[in-house]
Amino acid sequence: MESSKVKLSGVAAAVALAMLQLGAAHAQQADAAAPAAAPAAPAAQPADGLNLERIVVTGTTGGATKMKSSVSISTMDPDAIKQSVPTSAAEVLRSVPGVRSESSGGEGNANITVRGVPISAGGARYVQIQEDGLPVLQSGDFNFITPDSYVKIDGTLDHLEVVRGGSASTLATNSPGGIINFISKTGEEKGGHIGISRGLGYDETRYDFDYGAPISDKTRFFIGGHYRSGEGIRNTGLSTESGGQIRGNVTHDLDNGFIRISFKHLDDKSPTALPVPVRVVNQQVTEIPGIDPRKVSFYSPYWVRDVVLDKNNNPVSTNVNDGLRVKSDALGLEGSFDLGGGWTLSDKFRKASNSGRFAGVFPADNGTVGSYVFATGPNKGKAYNGLAFNAVVFNTSIDDAGNTLNDTKLSKTFQLAGGGKLTGTAGLYASTQQLGLTWNFNQYLLQATGDKPALLQTSSATPGYVGPAWGGCCMRAVDMEYKLTSPYLNVGFEQGPLNVDASVRQDRQRASGTANIATAGLHYDAANTQMVDYKINHNSYSVGGNYRLTKDLALFARVSDGVAFNADRILFGTPLDGTAPININTVKQLEGGLKWRRGGVSTFVTLFQAKTDETNYEATTQRSTANSYDAKGVELEAAYNAGDFRVNGGLTYTDAKITGTAPGDVAVIGNTPRRQAKVVYQLAPTYTWNDLTVGGSIVGTGKSWADDAHTINMPAYQVVSAFVNYQLSQQAVVSLSANNLFDKIGYTEVEGDGHAARSITGRSVKLSLNYAF
């Protein structure tokens, strides 16, 4: 009964809000039709909070304003991003309506999706994360390597564009849920910034810089980046953060366009945050004393070196405390040219070398109280009577995640009789994505504490070592190459208040390579090598329209069908040599809504339905699944500006169901998918008074189920972040900011048997000083 009331009240609130907006818009039209009053001095109009006249380039073939586009798209400028006080790129996305970002994995390894499209395992399978219009990684859900790990937020970011649904199915590959595009500064404005920030109550120091300027009348440059070091927000007992990035570009304007060269160098290390031991009592998650899921990492100065195998059966000594290490060197070229006669040619190219290592501590159980002996640390050799658990070190070498990407578009615009305009765009996207991973899962006996845990004695000569985890199932060597060739066609028509577009895309994937599981987790045998060689393709489409009833009110609707190809998550299952069908993941969507503004108020309301069919494999449970989902709901984004006071917010209501499963899982049909809350909301107010600006954000999520079978509850939670900025001078600003101000626990995932869970990180406060020049 309570669930029904929540559902009805949520729908009623959304419908009531939409009707009020329509009523206000019609009242505005009536006012416009009434006899004109005597002219008065023009009053300054408040700014449109959602900036609906802003031209966006993501999910379009040539750029369009939000007011004219028939997709749901949000933009965030650096000021709005800083307001949410994010600790990672994925945390920024929690402030975008319609986006579900489980940013509880540290500075990478986030789970991201949109509008009821499921998160069945890890990563961002249905969403493409881009930098300047090209993917960071071609697949968003590679095991242990996700695109957000290679995206860092600093002064090089000009703004963020996020498309949910819509044309994402046809204007990018592996992105039926949406496109998240981080767009860089290119030096249009001369000047820059330097800054330093310091954690209060935790060890982290960070330095930022950026600068752009003209080189000549037609040439400009931009360069920027950051470097940081320290322990990080979670307790590790040693320096586990170091590194940063530097990015830059040079742009030369031509009489008929521009050309640009860009580069990126990233070398960064940060701790990962994996689930920690918990207990489940009466479907509720309870914490184990001494293990705070907001703060604990299980990194410690008392770990021994973790000796693992490389692909050639050579032992490699690694440091567990290295956490997530990412390296990237990228070079990009971009050009756009007006060929005359309505023809336009554009091209984007990037080649990136990506590598790194993922090391994190995962509990295989929630511990046993017993009599043990310390094997490491200051108490080595002494008795330990307390709780200990089996800790599996997820130690994966990212040998090669490099890629080569190119997107070429040729457009022709025809001027039609009656003032109409028809634009046709033919494009060809091509990419080669390498994937070289070496998994190593060794198991140790670890003291169950969040304060510098020590290893406990076992029968092994290596302190704390138990052996290969889970019977050696998961020592894996992957060497894959995924080639994509994707021709696409878009036709757009515009006349007066009407915009209509239709697009099709054929994605052709060729996968080749090898995969192997080490025998008993100890040795790779050539005879066990799985050969991979298959081809697969899918045709996607998207059709949408937008009609502006007035300059301040528009309606839009769209239908689309898209695909996300599987990558390494289907290895070691069915034959992949071309002799058996290859499973794919498809998303079919319907959406429609309105955009409205008046004075300082602007809103974006979208009704949506998404039907998803997918197959999946989970590393931690070693289970394959094949599910179908149906999600319906409403998404609201709104803003209000009134002089020195501004507020942005959003709310997404989703009613999602599992509609189909493999034969052994039929009992969950009709259930809400795991980790899918019905309501997610955001609210971000700011107020400026002379030289002082105060503000913050609230990101909340309703309760959800941790598993498809509905045996474990994940309670609702709200995260409050806040900041205070003071303008010391025209150039200098000092800031005090707090993420998760009230130090809330917020569970984002729980293992199916309830022995471990992952929470958002606890409170972090930092002091910053920035100088503009």
C-alpha positions, 0 to 999 in steps of 0.5 A: 500500500505504501509503495502504491501511494508513493507511485501515485503521488510521484506520478500525480506530482509530475503531471500536476507540475507539467499541467501548471507549466502548460497553464502558465504557457497558455496564459503567456500566449493569452497575454501576448494576444491581448491589446498592447498596453502603453509602452513602458521602459524595458525591464532587465529579464532574468537569465534562462536558467537552463540556457535553452538557446545554447547550441549543443553539438552532442547527439546532433550532426551540425549543432542545434539549440536546446529549444530546437532539438528533439532530444533531452539534453543537459549542459553543465558549466564549470561553476555548476560542476564546482557547486556539486563539490565532486570528487570524481568525474562520475560524481559530476553526473549525479547532478544531471537529471535522468542519469544514474551514476553509482560513483562509489568506486573511488575516482574510477570504476563507476556504474553509469546508466540513464532512465531505467536502463539497467546496471546489471554488472559494472561500468556504463554499457549503454552510455558512451563517455566522450571527450570532445566528441569521440569515445574515451573507450569504445565499450563502457563496461570492460571488466576492471577498466571503465571510461570514467577512470580516464576522465579527470575534472580540472580547468581544461573542461569548458562544459559538459553535455549529456544526452539521454536517449534520443539520437544517441542510438544513431549518432554514436556507437554503443550508446543507446542510453545516452552520450556524456561529452566532456568538452575542452576549452580551446583558448577563445578567451585570453587568460588562465587560472592557477589554484591550490587546494588542501584537504581538511581532516585528510591528506590531499594536496592538489595544484591546478593551472590553465591558460589560453591565448592567441598566437596570431590573428587566426591561431590560438592555443590552450593548455592546462592540467593538475597534479595532486598527492596524498592519502586521499579521502578514505583511510589507507595509512600511507600515500595512495594518491599521486599524479595528474594530467596535462592537456592542450590544443592549438586551433587555426582558423581558416576562411572556411573553417578551422583545424585543431591539434590536441594532446593529453598526457594522464598518469594518475594513481588513486585508491579504489573503493570496493565492497566491504564486509557487512551483515544482512539482518531481516533484509536490512544491511548492518555495519560490522563494528570497526569497519566503516563503509564510508571510510575503509579501504583495506589498503595498509602499510602491512600488506606484503607484495602480491606476486601474480602471473603475467601472460607468459607465466612469469611472476610479477611482484605488485603493490596492493596499495597502488590501487587504480593506476591509469596512463593515457597518451593521446593525440587528436586532429579535428577539422571543419570546412565549408565547401560552398554550395551548402556542403560542409565536411568535418572530421575528428580523429584521435589515437590513444595509448591507454594502460594501467592496473586495477588493484582492490581488496574484495571480501570473499566473506564477512568474517569469522571470529577466532584465534589467529596470529599476526603475520605482518605489522608491529604485532607480528607473531602475537595472538589476535583474537577477533574477526578476520575475513578472506580478502581477495585482491582484485589485481588486474593488469591493464596491458593495453586499452589503446584505441584509434578513432575517426568520425567523418561527416559530409553534409549538404543543406538545401534551401526549399521553397517557402523558407524550409531547409533540408539537411542531409548528413552522411557519416562514417565512424571507424574505430579499433579498440585494443583490450589486453587484460591479465586478471589475478585474484589471490586470497589472503587472511586479513584482520577485519578492521578499517585501521591499517589491517594486518595479514594473519598467519596461514599455512603458506610461507607467504604471510597471510597468503591462502591461495588463488581465489575461488579455486583459481576460476578467475586468473585470466589472460585476455588479448582482444581487438574490436574493430567497428565500421559504422556508416550512418545517415541523418536527414533533418527538415526545418521550417518555421517552428517545426524541426524533424529529423530521422537517422539510421546507423549500421554498426559492424563489429569484428572481434578477434583475439584470444582468451585463456584461464590459468590452470588452477590459477597457477599456470597458463597452458596453450592448449586451453586458449580460446580463439575468438573470431566473429562478426556481428552487425545491427541496424539502429534508427531514431526519428524525432520532431520538435515544434515551438508553440511560442518562442518560449514553449516547445513540444518534442517526441522521439522513437529510437532503437539502438544497440550495445555490443558485448565485449569481454563479458561474453568470453569463456562462455559460448563459442566465439569463433563464429560457429554460434550466435553472438548475443547483443544488448538492445534498447528501444525507447519512446520519449516525449515532452516539453520545454518552457521558460518564462522570466527566470524560470525554465523547465524541461519535462520528458516522459519516457519508456525504455525496453532493454534486452541483454545478456550478462556475466558477473565476475564475482558470482560467475553467473550468466544471465539473460534478462528483459526490462521495461521502464517507464517514467518522467524526468524533470529538469528545472532552473530559476534565476532571480538576481543573486539567487539561483537554483537548479534541480531535477527529479526522475521517477522510474517504474521499471520491471523485469519482463523476461529471464533465462529459464532458471530465473523466472521467479524474478519476472515482475520484480523491480531490477536491482538497484533501481530506485523509483525516485532520484532527485537533485537540488542546487541553490546558490546565493551571491551577496557582494563578494560572498557566494554560498551554495550547495547541492542535495542529491537523493535517491529512494529505496531500492532492492539490492538483488533481483529476487528482492531479499535485501533492501537498500535504504533511501539516502540524501547527500548534501554538499556545500561551499562558500566562496569569498572574492578576496580581489578581482582575481583571487577567490578562496573557497571552503567546500564539503562533499557529503557534509553530513557524513551519510552512508549511502549503499549503492550495491550489495552482494547477492548473499549479503556478505559485502556492500559498497557505500558512497564515501564519507565527508570530505572538506577542502580549502582552495585558493584560485587566482585568475590572470 
